[in-house]
Amino acid sequence: MSSEISINLTNSPKPKPKDDQLGFGKIFTDHMFVMDYAEGKGWYNARIEPYGPFLMDPANIVLHYGQAIFEGMKAYRTVDGKITVFRPRSYLSRMNRSAERLCIPPIDVEFVLKGLKKLLSIEKDWVPSGEMTSLYIRPFIIATDSFLGVKPSATYRLFIILSPVGAYYPEGFKPVKIWVESEYVRAVKGGLGFAKTPANYAASLLAAEEAKKKGYTQVLWLDGVEKKYIEEVGTMNIFFKINDELITPPLEGSILGGMTRDSVIQVASQWGLKVSERNISIEEVYAAHAQGTLQEVFGTGTAAVISPVSLLDWNGKVITINNGETGETSLRLYDEITGIQYGKLADKFGWMEEIE
Ligand SMILES: *Cc1c(COP(=O)(O)O)cnc(C)c1O
């Protein structure tokens, strides 16, 4: 593989949006990182070029059989004006775990990180500066063979696109109401659940739409076999605080190993909180609520970091958590992790990578 990255800059840069126009994933920067793969040749033609649409053959494998993976991470403008990325090597290494499951060739994490850092240094004026804003980074790989037979593609393309995003909680924490799904399932052990791949999202849409119609923001998935054990929320992992213990389902193949999940486990363990990665059934959660020991429930993910849960509805049995308010551990974890991300607190875990 060539270690060169060619650079072709746009002559018509777009005006930068104001912080209050950002939202999530609607606006894209001027450039993207792109790289191709061909069997026998490896990854080649790494380049930074103007952001824009590209031509695709209608027989492209990815359009028919979904051979694709993605990632989602963030860059920040810190309080002292640096541009940093949160745990980029961990996210890119996870991309290789997804790649293996989808028969996509692995990337060289250090090389792609070099490309990402180059792209970010070109786009640094796109990193917004408003309170709790950030630059969302979306790397993804798609199959590109034109062929209708079902087999892994021999060619691929990797993209990294960037999107400035607004504060997730512009008016402070908003705890969410969650529908516990006991009809549809998202993934099973042995399937794609641990991979960040579009198919998992396709599988989740109908349940999420039906939950929305009932007035819920998210779906909490139960295991696909017994519909008994808790898995994860739509785009987040989930934690329960019961009797001062933080409990989150273990990584056994059907759920995504979130970087925020991992960061929460590290921070909470360092604080001396008891953290357990173990199976937890929906019955256990409801029993804890009945006994008055269910203290907090929160989701974790790159977009929101911590998302407090105010209410669960499991087949019409509704429980309210912590009087519908954000719990102290949820708030403390949010302040600690975002504090590290925005450079307000010491980076004691070595998570932040600075962009020159
Ligand atoms: C991305 C994702 C998460 C959260 O992972 P983070 O690395 O914390 O952003 C959780 N569940 C699913 C299904 C995901 O795709």
The ligand as a Gaussian input file, in Angstrom:
#p B3LYP/6-31G(d) Opt

LIG

0 1
 C      -22.704000       2.932000      17.763000
 C      -23.637000       2.107000      18.558000
 C      -23.672000       2.166000      19.965000
 C      -22.875000       3.151000      20.778000
 O      -21.486000       2.985000      20.625000
 P      -20.517000       4.195000      20.928000
 O      -19.182000       3.666000      20.492000
 O      -20.569000       4.459000      22.382000
 O      -20.975000       5.351000      20.111000
 C      -24.527000       1.297000      20.619000
 N      -25.321000       0.442000      19.945000
 C      -25.317000       0.374000      18.600000
 C      -26.201000      -0.581000      17.917000
 C      -24.469000       1.198000      17.856000
 O      -24.485000       1.136000      16.523000

